[in-house]
Amino acid sequence: MSYHNIITIEPDKRGGKPCIRRMRITVYDVLGWLAAGMSHGEILDDFPELTEEDIRASLEFAADREHRLVAFLPDATPTVGDV
């Protein structure tokens, strides 16, 4: 499965946040519900317009985004206590 066919980004919808299939439900909504402890079944019961594939696409999108995240750390200059 590729999330590229499910996750859409439209500048005029939800502030350009990644959404599920052009709906107003964002990837972050889905991730938040999962983080709050909702099961896939509970999410699908509460939001029947979503599918299991939508939930997996949200997770895949988040994993891909995390994989691409780059952190820039300041140069580590040793201090007197470090030497």
Beta strands, then each sheet from edge to edge (+ up, - down):
strand 1: 7-8
strand 2: 19-20
sheet 1: 1+ 2-
end
